[in-house]
């Protein structure tokens, strides 16, 4: 697990100063959360933690959006 974080920190140490120098602050706002997610996900995989399938996660998010966002406005995809 140490090696994963060492590589991720090395990549961030190279990328983040470049983004700051080029004033790519919007890119940086997206890069940091994705970087953290990748690190946490990789750590969980290495630790052998049970991780749900990505498709299952997408289906849960899709169902949430349909039932809580779209259906209240009259959109119904099942009829």
PDB file as gemmi writes it, atoms N, CA and C in Angstrom:
CRYST1    1.000    1.000    1.000  90.00  90.00  90.00 P 1                      
ATOM      1  N   UNK A   1       0.834  -1.190   0.000  1.00  0.00           N  
ATOM      2  CA  UNK A   1       0.000   0.000   0.000  1.00  0.00           C  
ATOM      3  C   UNK A   1       0.882   1.258   0.000  1.00  0.00           C  
ATOM      4  N   UNK A   2       2.034   1.152   0.674  1.00  0.00           N  
ATOM      5  CA  UNK A   2       2.948   2.292   0.709  1.00  0.00           C  
ATOM      6  C   UNK A   2       3.405   2.670  -0.698  1.00  0.00           C  
ATOM      7  N   UNK A   3       3.674   1.670  -1.516  1.00  0.00           N  
ATOM      8  CA  UNK A   3       4.146   1.925  -2.879  1.00  0.00           C  
ATOM      9  C   UNK A   3       3.091   2.657  -3.708  1.00  0.00           C  
ATOM     10  N   UNK A   4       1.836   2.290  -3.528  1.00  0.00           N  
ATOM     11  CA  UNK A   4       0.748   2.961  -4.256  1.00  0.00           C  
ATOM     12  C   UNK A   4       0.717   4.442  -3.915  1.00  0.00           C  
ATOM     13  N   UNK A   5       0.727   4.746  -2.609  1.00  0.00           N  
ATOM     14  CA  UNK A   5       0.667   6.148  -2.199  1.00  0.00           C  
ATOM     15  C   UNK A   5       1.933   6.905  -2.586  1.00  0.00           C  
ATOM     16  N   UNK A   6       3.084   6.228  -2.578  1.00  0.00           N  
ATOM     17  CA  UNK A   6       4.325   6.881  -2.997  1.00  0.00           C  
ATOM     18  C   UNK A   6       4.242   7.286  -4.467  1.00  0.00           C  
ATOM     19  N   UNK A   7       3.713   6.394  -5.299  1.00  0.00           N  
ATOM     20  CA  UNK A   7       3.570   6.706  -6.726  1.00  0.00           C  
ATOM     21  C   UNK A   7       2.551   7.822  -6.932  1.00  0.00           C  
ATOM     22  N   UNK A   8       1.420   7.750  -6.231  1.00  0.00           N  
ATOM     23  CA  UNK A   8       0.401   8.796  -6.368  1.00  0.00           C  
ATOM     24  C   UNK A   8       0.929  10.155  -5.916  1.00  0.00           C  
ATOM     25  N   UNK A   9       1.679  10.167  -4.835  1.00  0.00           N  
ATOM     26  CA  UNK A   9       2.250  11.434  -4.357  1.00  0.00           C  
ATOM     27  C   UNK A   9       3.273  11.963  -5.354  1.00  0.00           C  
ATOM     28  N   UNK A  10       4.061  11.079  -5.945  1.00  0.00           N  
ATOM     29  CA  UNK A  10       5.027  11.500  -6.963  1.00  0.00           C  
ATOM     30  C   UNK A  10       4.317  12.120  -8.167  1.00  0.00           C  
ATOM     31  N   UNK A  11       3.257  11.478  -8.624  1.00  0.00           N  
ATOM     32  CA  UNK A  11       2.493  12.012  -9.761  1.00  0.00           C  
ATOM     33  C   UNK A  11       1.899  13.371  -9.406  1.00  0.00           C  
ATOM     34  N   UNK A  12       1.314  13.479  -8.211  1.00  0.00           N  
ATOM     35  CA  UNK A  12       0.726  14.752  -7.788  1.00  0.00           C  
ATOM     36  C   UNK A  12       1.796  15.826  -7.642  1.00  0.00           C  
ATOM     37  N   UNK A  13       2.965  15.451  -7.145  1.00  0.00           N  
ATOM     38  CA  UNK A  13       4.050  16.421  -6.973  1.00  0.00           C  
ATOM     39  C   UNK A  13       4.533  16.964  -8.311  1.00  0.00           C  
ATOM     40  N   UNK A  14       4.366  16.195  -9.356  1.00  0.00           N  
ATOM     41  CA  UNK A  14       4.741  16.660 -10.695  1.00  0.00           C  
ATOM     42  C   UNK A  14       3.604  17.458 -11.326  1.00  0.00           C  
ATOM     43  N   UNK A  15       2.380  16.976 -11.213  1.00  0.00           N  
ATOM     44  CA  UNK A  15       1.247  17.580 -11.907  1.00  0.00           C  
ATOM     45  C   UNK A  15       0.739  18.868 -11.264  1.00  0.00           C  
ATOM     46  N   UNK A  16       0.602  18.881  -9.952  1.00  0.00           N  
ATOM     47  CA  UNK A  16      -0.021  20.032  -9.284  1.00  0.00           C  
ATOM     48  C   UNK A  16       0.763  21.326  -9.486  1.00  0.00           C  
ATOM     49  N   UNK A  17       2.092  21.334  -9.314  1.00  0.00           N  
ATOM     50  CA  UNK A  17       2.805  22.596  -9.583  1.00  0.00           C  
ATOM     51  C   UNK A  17       2.650  23.090 -11.021  1.00  0.00           C  
ATOM     52  N   UNK A  18       2.583  22.164 -11.974  1.00  0.00           N  
ATOM     53  CA  UNK A  18       2.376  22.564 -13.374  1.00  0.00           C  
ATOM     54  C   UNK A  18       1.016  23.228 -13.553  1.00  0.00           C  
ATOM     55  N   UNK A  19      -0.004  22.656 -12.915  1.00  0.00           N  
ATOM     56  CA  UNK A  19      -1.344  23.235 -13.025  1.00  0.00           C  
ATOM     57  C   UNK A  19      -1.399  24.611 -12.375  1.00  0.00           C  
ATOM     58  N   UNK A  20      -0.739  24.759 -11.244  1.00  0.00           N  
ATOM     59  CA  UNK A  20      -0.721  26.061 -10.567  1.00  0.00           C  
ATOM     60  C   UNK A  20       0.032  27.080 -11.414  1.00  0.00           C  
ATOM     61  N   UNK A  21       1.169  26.674 -11.983  1.00  0.00           N  
ATOM     62  CA  UNK A  21       1.960  27.581 -12.810  1.00  0.00           C  
ATOM     63  C   UNK A  21       1.180  28.048 -14.038  1.00  0.00           C  
ATOM     64  N   UNK A  22       0.389  27.145 -14.622  1.00  0.00           N  
ATOM     65  CA  UNK A  22      -0.414  27.488 -15.797  1.00  0.00           C  
ATOM     66  C   UNK A  22      -1.768  28.087 -15.421  1.00  0.00           C  
ATOM     67  N   UNK A  23      -2.000  28.276 -14.114  1.00  0.00           N  
ATOM     68  CA  UNK A  23      -3.244  28.845 -13.582  1.00  0.00           C  
ATOM     69  C   UNK A  23      -4.466  28.032 -14.019  1.00  0.00           C  
ATOM     70  N   UNK A  24      -4.342  26.730 -13.975  1.00  0.00           N  
ATOM     71  CA  UNK A  24      -5.439  25.828 -14.323  1.00  0.00           C  
ATOM     72  C   UNK A  24      -6.174  25.419 -13.045  1.00  0.00           C  
ATOM     73  N   UNK A  25      -6.784  26.385 -12.397  1.00  0.00           N  
ATOM     74  CA  UNK A  25      -7.396  26.139 -11.096  1.00  0.00           C  
ATOM     75  C   UNK A  25      -8.656  25.283 -11.207  1.00  0.00           C  
ATOM     76  N   UNK A  26      -9.406  25.416 -12.280  1.00  0.00           N  
ATOM     77  CA  UNK A  26     -10.587  24.563 -12.463  1.00  0.00           C  
ATOM     78  C   UNK A  26     -10.174  23.104 -12.676  1.00  0.00           C  
ATOM     79  N   UNK A  27      -9.115  22.897 -13.417  1.00  0.00           N  
ATOM     80  CA  UNK A  27      -8.590  21.549 -13.599  1.00  0.00           C  
ATOM     81  C   UNK A  27      -8.116  20.983 -12.270  1.00  0.00           C  
ATOM     82  N   UNK A  28      -7.503  21.816 -11.475  1.00  0.00           N  
ATOM     83  CA  UNK A  28      -7.014  21.399 -10.162  1.00  0.00           C  
ATOM     84  C   UNK A  28      -8.160  21.005  -9.236  1.00  0.00           C  
ATOM     85  N   UNK A  29      -9.284  21.714  -9.347  1.00  0.00           N  
ATOM     86  CA  UNK A  29     -10.463  21.385  -8.533  1.00  0.00           C  
ATOM     87  C   UNK A  29     -10.993  19.993  -8.861  1.00  0.00           C  
ATOM     88  N   UNK A  30     -10.843  19.567 -10.084  1.00  0.00           N  
ATOM     89  CA  UNK A  30     -11.292  18.236 -10.486  1.00  0.00           C  
ATOM     90  C   UNK A  30     -10.206  17.195 -10.197  1.00  0.00           C  
ATOM     91  N   UNK A  31      -8.963  17.571 -10.401  1.00  0.00           N  
ATOM     92  CA  UNK A  31      -7.836  16.645 -10.252  1.00  0.00           C  
ATOM     93  C   UNK A  31      -7.700  16.140  -8.821  1.00  0.00           C  
ATOM     94  N   UNK A  32      -7.797  17.026  -7.851  1.00  0.00           N  
ATOM     95  CA  UNK A  32      -7.563  16.630  -6.456  1.00  0.00           C  
ATOM     96  C   UNK A  32      -8.594  15.610  -5.962  1.00  0.00           C  
ATOM     97  N   UNK A  33      -9.908  15.837  -6.144  1.00  0.00           N  
ATOM     98  CA  UNK A  33     -10.845  14.792  -5.702  1.00  0.00           C  
ATOM     99  C   UNK A  33     -10.667  13.460  -6.444  1.00  0.00           C  
ATOM    100  N   UNK A  34     -10.381  13.517  -7.747  1.00  0.00           N  
ATOM    101  CA  UNK A  34     -10.155  12.277  -8.486  1.00  0.00           C  
ATOM    102  C   UNK A  34      -8.895  11.572  -8.001  1.00  0.00           C  
ATOM    103  N   UNK A  35      -7.868  12.341  -7.676  1.00  0.00           N  
ATOM    104  CA  UNK A  35      -6.625  11.792  -7.154  1.00  0.00           C  
ATOM    105  C   UNK A  35      -6.871  11.102  -5.815  1.00  0.00           C  
ATOM    106  N   UNK A  36      -7.638  11.751  -4.948  1.00  0.00           N  
ATOM    107  CA  UNK A  36      -7.969  11.147  -3.656  1.00  0.00           C  
ATOM    108  C   UNK A  36      -8.797   9.876  -3.837  1.00  0.00           C  
ATOM    109  N   UNK A  37      -9.788   9.930  -4.723  1.00  0.00           N  
ATOM    110  CA  UNK A  37     -10.616   8.753  -4.986  1.00  0.00           C  
ATOM    111  C   UNK A  37      -9.759   7.598  -5.488  1.00  0.00           C  
ATOM    112  N   UNK A  38      -8.852   7.877  -6.411  1.00  0.00           N  
ATOM    113  CA  UNK A  38      -7.988   6.824  -6.954  1.00  0.00           C  
ATOM    114  C   UNK A  38      -7.116   6.223  -5.861  1.00  0.00           C  
ATOM    115  N   UNK A  39      -6.591   7.062  -4.989  1.00  0.00           N  
ATOM    116  CA  UNK A  39      -5.754   6.563  -3.904  1.00  0.00           C  
ATOM    117  C   UNK A  39      -6.521   5.703  -2.922  1.00  0.00           C  
ATOM    118  N   UNK A  40      -7.702   6.154  -2.553  1.00  0.00           N  
ATOM    119  CA  UNK A  40      -8.526   5.383  -1.616  1.00  0.00           C  
ATOM    120  C   UNK A  40      -8.972   4.073  -2.259  1.00  0.00           C  
ATOM    121  N   UNK A  41      -9.403   4.141  -3.510  1.00  0.00           N  
ATOM    122  CA  UNK A  41      -9.850   2.936  -4.215  1.00  0.00           C  
ATOM    123  C   UNK A  41      -8.705   1.927  -4.335  1.00  0.00           C  
ATOM    124  N   UNK A  42      -7.529   2.395  -4.731  1.00  0.00           N  
ATOM    125  CA  UNK A  42      -6.381   1.494  -4.863  1.00  0.00           C  
ATOM    126  C   UNK A  42      -6.008   0.885  -3.519  1.00  0.00           C  
ATOM    127  N   UNK A  43      -6.089   1.671  -2.460  1.00  0.00           N  
ATOM    128  CA  UNK A  43      -5.779   1.153  -1.124  1.00  0.00           C  
ATOM    129  C   UNK A  43      -6.768   0.073  -0.709  1.00  0.00           C  
ATOM    130  N   UNK A  44      -8.039   0.284  -1.007  1.00  0.00           N  
ATOM    131  CA  UNK A  44      -9.049  -0.719  -0.670  1.00  0.00           C  
ATOM    132  C   UNK A  44      -8.846  -2.009  -1.464  1.00  0.00           C  
ATOM    133  N   UNK A  45      -8.478  -1.875  -2.725  1.00  0.00           N  
ATOM    134  CA  UNK A  45      -8.228  -3.061  -3.552  1.00  0.00           C  
ATOM    135  C   UNK A  45      -7.044  -3.843  -2.998  1.00  0.00           C  
ATOM    136  N   UNK A  46      -5.963  -3.140  -2.667  1.00  0.00           N  
ATOM    137  CA  UNK A  46      -4.775  -3.807  -2.137  1.00  0.00           C  
ATOM    138  C   UNK A  46      -5.073  -4.454  -0.787  1.00  0.00           C  
ATOM    139  N   UNK A  47      -5.897  -3.803   0.029  1.00  0.00           N  
ATOM    140  CA  UNK A  47      -6.232  -4.344   1.347  1.00  0.00           C  
ATOM    141  C   UNK A  47      -7.195  -5.522   1.261  1.00  0.00           C  
ATOM    142  N   UNK A  48      -7.776  -5.753   0.095  1.00  0.00           N  
ATOM    143  CA  UNK A  48      -8.695  -6.871  -0.077  1.00  0.00           C  
ATOM    144  C   UNK A  48     -10.092  -6.592   0.442  1.00  0.00           C  
ATOM    145  N   UNK A  49     -10.435  -5.324   0.582  1.00  0.00           N  
ATOM    146  CA  UNK A  49     -11.771  -4.957   1.062  1.00  0.00           C  
ATOM    147  C   UNK A  49     -12.807  -5.272  -0.015  1.00  0.00           C  
ATOM    148  N   UNK A  50     -14.002  -5.694   0.401  1.00  0.00           N  
ATOM    149  CA  UNK A  50     -15.047  -5.955  -0.601  1.00  0.00           C  
ATOM    150  C   UNK A  50     -15.544  -4.645  -1.206  1.00  0.00           C  
ATOM    151  N   UNK A  51     -15.372  -4.509  -2.500  1.00  0.00           N  
ATOM    152  CA  UNK A  51     -15.753  -3.286  -3.206  1.00  0.00           C  
ATOM    153  C   UNK A  51     -16.861  -3.647  -4.189  1.00  0.00           C  
ATOM    154  N   UNK A  52     -17.957  -2.890  -4.181  1.00  0.00           N  
ATOM    155  CA  UNK A  52     -19.037  -3.211  -5.121  1.00  0.00           C  
ATOM    156  C   UNK A  52     -18.606  -2.976  -6.566  1.00  0.00           C  
ATOM    157  N   UNK A  53     -19.254  -3.680  -7.451  1.00  0.00           N  
ATOM    158  CA  UNK A  53     -19.010  -3.538  -8.873  1.00  0.00           C  
ATOM    159  C   UNK A  53     -19.387  -2.115  -9.305  1.00  0.00           C  
ATOM    160  N   UNK A  54     -18.608  -1.534 -10.207  1.00  0.00           N  
ATOM    161  CA  UNK A  54     -18.862  -0.167 -10.669  1.00  0.00           C  
ATOM    162  C   UNK A  54     -20.240  -0.058 -11.315  1.00  0.00           C  
ATOM    163  N   UNK A  55     -20.655  -1.085 -12.028  1.00  0.00           N  
ATOM    164  CA  UNK A  55     -21.971  -1.077 -12.661  1.00  0.00           C  
ATOM    165  C   UNK A  55     -23.079  -0.975 -11.624  1.00  0.00           C  
ATOM    166  N   UNK A  56     -22.932  -1.679 -10.517  1.00  0.00           N  
ATOM    167  CA  UNK A  56     -23.933  -1.604  -9.450  1.00  0.00           C  
ATOM    168  C   UNK A  56     -24.023  -0.195  -8.875  1.00  0.00           C  
ATOM    169  N   UNK A  57     -22.886   0.454  -8.713  1.00  0.00           N  
ATOM    170  CA  UNK A  57     -22.872   1.826  -8.188  1.00  0.00           C  
ATOM    171  C   UNK A  57     -23.575   2.767  -9.158  1.00  0.00           C  
ATOM    172  N   UNK A  58     -23.286   2.623 -10.448  1.00  0.00           N  
ATOM    173  CA  UNK A  58     -23.917   3.475 -11.462  1.00  0.00           C  
ATOM    174  C   UNK A  58     -25.424   3.266 -11.475  1.00  0.00           C  
ATOM    175  N   UNK A  59     -25.867   2.023 -11.352  1.00  0.00           N  
ATOM    176  CA  UNK A  59     -27.305   1.747 -11.346  1.00  0.00           C  
ATOM    177  C   UNK A  59     -27.995   2.356 -10.133  1.00  0.00           C  
ATOM    178  N   UNK A  60     -27.344   2.341  -8.978  1.00  0.00           N  
ATOM    179  CA  UNK A  60     -27.918   2.964  -7.778  1.00  0.00           C  
ATOM    180  C   UNK A  60     -28.036   4.471  -7.972  1.00  0.00           C  
ATOM    181  N   UNK A  61     -26.997   5.090  -8.528  1.00  0.00           N  
ATOM    182  CA  UNK A  61     -27.030   6.537  -8.780  1.00  0.00           C  
ATOM    183  C   UNK A  61     -28.112   6.870  -9.805  1.00  0.00           C  
ATOM    184  N   UNK A  62     -28.215   6.065 -10.848  1.00  0.00           N  
ATOM    185  CA  UNK A  62     -29.236   6.282 -11.879  1.00  0.00           C  
ATOM    186  C   UNK A  62     -30.632   6.183 -11.282  1.00  0.00           C  
ATOM    187  N   UNK A  63     -30.873   5.180 -10.461  1.00  0.00           N  
ATOM    188  CA  UNK A  63     -32.184   5.019  -9.839  1.00  0.00           C  
ATOM    189  C   UNK A  63     -32.506   6.200  -8.926  1.00  0.00           C  
ATOM    190  N   UNK A  64     -31.502   6.680  -8.195  1.00  0.00           N  
ATOM    191  CA  UNK A  64     -31.703   7.834  -7.320  1.00  0.00           C  
ATOM    192  C   UNK A  64     -32.094   9.066  -8.130  1.00  0.00           C  
ATOM    193  N   UNK A  65     -31.387   9.305  -9.229  1.00  0.00           N  
ATOM    194  CA  UNK A  65     -31.675  10.478 -10.061  1.00  0.00           C  
ATOM    195  C   UNK A  65     -33.071  10.383 -10.667  1.00  0.00           C  
ATOM    196  N   UNK A  66     -33.419   9.214 -11.167  1.00  0.00           N  
ATOM    197  CA  UNK A  66     -34.737   9.060 -11.792  1.00  0.00           C  
ATOM    198  C   UNK A  66     -35.850   9.264 -10.777  1.00  0.00           C  
ATOM    199  N   UNK A  67     -35.749   8.621  -9.611  1.00  0.00           N  
ATOM    200  CA  UNK A  67     -36.853   8.688  -8.646  1.00  0.00           C  
ATOM    201  C   UNK A  67     -36.911  10.001  -7.886  1.00  0.00           C  
ATOM    202  N   UNK A  68     -35.779  10.644  -7.637  1.00  0.00           N  
ATOM    203  CA  UNK A  68     -35.775  11.844  -6.800  1.00  0.00           C  
ATOM    204  C   UNK A  68     -35.640  13.154  -7.564  1.00  0.00           C  
ATOM    205  N   UNK A  69     -35.182  13.076  -8.797  1.00  0.00           N  
ATOM    206  CA  UNK A  69     -34.978  14.310  -9.558  1.00  0.00           C  
ATOM    207  C   UNK A  69     -35.939  14.392 -10.739  1.00  0.00           C  
ATOM    208  N   UNK A  70     -36.019  13.349 -11.535  1.00  0.00           N  
ATOM    209  CA  UNK A  70     -36.798  13.421 -12.770  1.00  0.00           C  
ATOM    210  C   UNK A  70     -38.284  13.149 -12.567  1.00  0.00           C  
ATOM    211  N   UNK A  71     -38.629  12.120 -11.806  1.00  0.00           N  
ATOM    212  CA  UNK A  71     -40.047  11.786 -11.621  1.00  0.00           C  
ATOM    213  C   UNK A  71     -40.851  12.894 -10.951  1.00  0.00           C  
ATOM    214  N   UNK A  72     -40.315  13.639  -9.977  1.00  0.00           N  
ATOM    215  CA  UNK A  72     -41.106  14.744  -9.412  1.00  0.00           C  
ATOM    216  C   UNK A  72     -41.474  15.809 -10.441  1.00  0.00           C  
ATOM    217  N   UNK A  73     -40.722  15.903 -11.532  1.00  0.00           N  
ATOM    218  CA  UNK A  73     -41.019  16.877 -12.579  1.00  0.00           C  
ATOM    219  C   UNK A  73     -41.841  16.273 -13.714  1.00  0.00           C  
ATOM    220  N   UNK A  74     -42.336  15.058 -13.521  1.00  0.00           N  
ATOM    221  CA  UNK A  74     -43.219  14.454 -14.503  1.00  0.00           C  
ATOM    222  C   UNK A  74     -42.557  13.531 -15.499  1.00  0.00           C  
ATOM    223  N   UNK A  75     -41.260  13.345 -15.414  1.00  0.00           N  
ATOM    224  CA  UNK A  75     -40.583  12.415 -16.317  1.00  0.00           C  
ATOM    225  C   UNK A  75     -40.740  11.004 -15.776  1.00  0.00           C  
ATOM    226  N   UNK A  76     -41.253  10.105 -16.608  1.00  0.00           N  
ATOM    227  CA  UNK A  76     -41.415   8.721 -16.199  1.00  0.00           C  
ATOM    228  C   UNK A  76     -40.914   7.841 -17.330  1.00  0.00           C  
ATOM    229  N   UNK A  77     -39.828   7.140 -17.089  1.00  0.00           N  
ATOM    230  CA  UNK A  77     -39.198   6.351 -18.133  1.00  0.00           C  
ATOM    231  C   UNK A  77     -39.708   4.919 -18.197  1.00  0.00           C  
ATOM    232  N   UNK A  78     -40.504   4.516 -17.223  1.00  0.00           N  
ATOM    233  CA  UNK A  78     -40.966   3.132 -17.178  1.00  0.00           C  
ATOM    234  C   UNK A  78     -42.308   2.928 -17.856  1.00  0.00           C  
ATOM    235  N   UNK A  79     -42.972   3.992 -18.250  1.00  0.00           N  
ATOM    236  CA  UNK A  79     -44.288   3.819 -18.870  1.00  0.00           C  
ATOM    237  C   UNK A  79     -44.218   3.945 -20.374  1.00  0.00           C  
TER     238      UNK A  79                                                      
END                                                                             
